[in-house]
Amino acid sequence: MTEIEVPKRRHIGVFVPTAVVVVLIVLWTAWWFIAAHRVEAAFHTQADALTKQGYRVSTAPYTVKGYPYRLAVELRDVNIVAPTGRGFSAPELDVEANAYNPDKWVLVAGKGLTLYRGHDKAGADLGTLALSGKVLRASVSHLGQAVPDIRLQGMEVTATPSDPTHPFVFDTATLAEAYLRPNAKDADSADWLVRWTGARGRAPGFTGKVSPNAPLDLHIEGTIGHVSAFKGVNFADGLTAWKAGGIASNLIVELKRPDTTLRLTSDGLSADADNHVQGKVKVELTGAAGPIDMLSQAGVLSGDTVDAAEPLLDLAMGANNGPARLTIDFKKGKAYIGPIKVANAPTLP
């Protein structure tokens, strides 16, 4: 009787997948440490660049953590202040990105921020603004593009100025957001949005004047052209360069309080040689509040022109207390409704 020979078990089927996994882990580990080194070097390079521009930059020592899936930097005692006196400090600022996509970074200020507000146009020190909230976070992505995607968000926000005579636009808000992103049609333009919900404040702050006894919602959006003017310079110099030829278009401003809604739109606003806003703004106001009161509180009408503008606004209200619709023309440093001057034109920073 012939014996049947049983072949020896081959282990190659187990060895190959194991070897592949080990190689992938080694490669990923090498990639992570290379990426971590680049991130740390980029942080130091950016800090040095700001310092050379006159910024005050300081932070406690830090390292990149988060292996294997994240690139995380726990910044402590952060201070970044521009030569103008504007900037911020934070006891904690956690910064992280996915290791496989280090082009999108998320920043979280778990213990709040202190903003240094610089000086007003008269040279007065505005002091600081302490910001706290249930959530204070930001994200930055597409850093290689001409216009990055920047998003700021705060929930249950409280803003406390060091000098009450220089209040912030609101004291508290249920939600506060701001966005900046590339315009889909023009590489040298950016879309932007500022929005807050459930804001409350006290006069002379903006929210306190417009809605002293009820929460206020604000929505502003538009498109900024000629954003390349800001490239490679600080904000103040960039703004000066932008005003020489930049245009803010597709502007929508909407203020809502329980009894009234004020909506402003404009196809294009720019700055004249004297730094005043120029262009036309369409205004629509609906609700129970008197149009003169609302426009005055929002700063569209100045006190010494209210009486002159009242007949125009009453006429604009139309029959049956319908919406007030009118156009404000900013020109030569003034604001006009028809032939009547109603205010000075706003000035840019």
Steps between C-alpha positions, in 0.01 A plus 500: 500500500648833395517774763359839401753781560345803674663827382653725763293809589622812334503815712558740214129586494520636855845660472429722198198690640681543832807636327286741297333631817836545672642689200193725486529577871869584460428724201209673675709556812778652293249721320345613829834603650600682181165684499533582871847643443370713212214631710728596787741669258211688336382628840849629580539655154168681526584630848836629375335670202249678723775607738694655211186699411491647849251263662542384858480122489544264791382159616602229741719221351301252294535183295287329237297207633208284385666193347377308307193678357536867599748782492426691819671795666399609850599865519503661843540863607463625144554871424494652151477880484553715189691831497160674490420356843241258363534131571399227742614281783373162616590281797427195284477462123473145366585465131462177305452343158451152366841351424380389157369851414721761668352779286200546731566617855258542788575738790316490833537757779376294793555770761402805298690779331609853578496736203722807496292764324763761422397865464205680347525770234555764767791304643323386818600160634203264463637257758432127485200278438460174691317237294361185658246246387376146497691463172767725348656341193634569153602302195744588224541305176625535140809677628673467164236705319500876454199522734482241780175373646467645852207432734444634851225387734396575856206359697356664812754779460565770762705808408628713789696820422764619746371855444117521509514833317620308194244217478508217249219459246325262741535379860366148444390293202354153461701447182769708328660400169730642234618347174744584221539278195619521137249631250409229250509735198790737570834385640571853628173523695376353826153438640445592863228476761445626854202378698383504856180373658330592826736788572441732795684812605486840660534845349722650373586161349344424161261229620396709800408793277314303233319256729527607866223278634503191279749264331638606164596283201748628244598357162758666273647347186674618187794466265831684526697557181872567457595284800852466362561844652522329840758241395832512679425808711339571834129578510536877540727536195289253306183696571667819380602326177154347457321833531682626192296273273305243697122458484262332745215351295191283547455654844207387715444629853201381701413608853217322678340572833159362607301795366705619202726387215743735327657380174770679299642387166760642265651396167827674579665723759851645494709767672556851368821698526405619849432146628121543493270224373350575160223320313126433528319294761139385473310493829187307593344520844199300621334459837352701782791729578511847348744518208663818627574347839642180353715674240629746761588221743680309224706809422351560153347833605675755718310700761524840331338373178212293636244779475593571139480135403170425674269602211697282258484201730131545568440508126714191453288308748213509254142416574384260770834515679671298229876449484716810480718486189757762411848544358790665680771648279845537657696763311749776575519396865125534557193275501193610304141385470396671180627858523509509880815434699418259782847427645872502438622203299673233710878490495712187473756415771 
